[in-house]
């Protein structure tokens, strides 16, 4: 990289300098070069003398190697675009991109909660569809969302820590961000019948506000308690004490059936209205029934704890921590899965309580296996290069997540192409992969000229309405952090 400047002088007197403009000539951006550090280091040397605009001695309108201490707008814009990535934790961006991709594939197989599939198919295709379903749901169902939630808590810590170092409290600004997120949740829910997760994040998010000043030990203890699924254990022991005890019936199945009915009708206006009201209600109540409400709170706190311990930052000590997490989670998964299968063979109250607990625990164990494996593998240059596109995808996760719902509705529902009756699991997976590739290509092009995705930019700007200074992107920001 070469920087040059052209100066206008009166004779040889430095006091005659009028205006110094910076022309940045960039031949290549080296992956291994930290542009920001070079900029600050060379600027510091130039500022070491008395004059903060010192340049090399010379005369006439010649071009000199030069770094100014306060670059002009063009230089600032260049630096923002090309050094932002180095100030981020790339593994977090890539991991978030992986989670959004996995969510996309699961939602495509589910036809975005629209259970309409081909009435019959060839024998070999039916076998292939079953295999695709087993693999995708075993790998990603309940795990991709958990990674998403974990990183939501992590990014909250990044934002709160940055403001704390500035002597400010991020808590109330975060509550305002949740209000804004509710608006994005409504936008997503409008096209995703009873399947939105953003409103769940809005409802659970205040737990981060309430615990933001807790010690590390208290935060971890609260995460463990929440992830133990205390509500399900309460109902389990209550049923042992009183055999007549039953879990509350929220009528979730009836709500989903009604959502499927108005979706099949193909009335777009009714579809939007139903999704924004009945659909959001069904989604939240399903989260309560499935144990996700409390689990999400635990994942938020666990992600915040990981941020405090800086475990996503590469170091030998953190590498050993992730190795231990990988080993423990791998060992725990098999017995937890077996206990889950056993509990699901019991009566209704056992399935709804103990079965839900072990289902959440085995999914959490597998989630930690995925996260630890990804973080450890990302230290390998070849793996990082192979999945490098996920970084761009993760940085625009909010835009991508909502766009998935819009595209999925258009592809599968009656008011669009209505491909649901013609797409089994294999065809749906292919469509999901195609959408992912198109979105990732768009992300790369967009981020080559912008610091944030479109919706990320709106969320960021509206978050800091009324603020005297607008902070830049925190490390690892994306869906949950701009």
Secondary structure, 3 states (H helix, E strand, C coil): CEEEEEECCECCEHHHCCCEEEEEECCCCCCCCCHHHHHHHHHHHHCCCCCCCCCCCCCCCCEEECCCCCCCHHHHHHHHHHHCHHHCCHHHHHHHHHHHHHHHHHHHHCCCCCCCCCCCCCHHHHHHHHHHHHHHHHHHCCCHHHHHHHHHHHHHHHHHHHHHHCCCCCHHHHHHHHHHHHHHHHHHHCCCCCCCCHHHHHHHHHHHHHCCCCCHHHHHHHHHHHHCCHHHHHHHHHHHHCCCCCCCCCCHHHHHHHHHHHHHHCCHHHHHHHHHHHHHHHHHHHHHHCCHHHHHHHHHHHHHHHHHCCCCCCCHHHHHHHHHHHHHHHHHHHHHHHHHHHHCCCCHHHHHHHHHHHHHHHHHHHHHHHHHHHHHHHCCHHHHHHCCHHHHHHHCHHHHHHHHHHHHHHHHCCCCCCCHHHCCHHHHHHHHHHHHHHHHHHHHHHHCCCCCCHHHHHHHHHHCCCCCCCCCCCCCCCCCCC
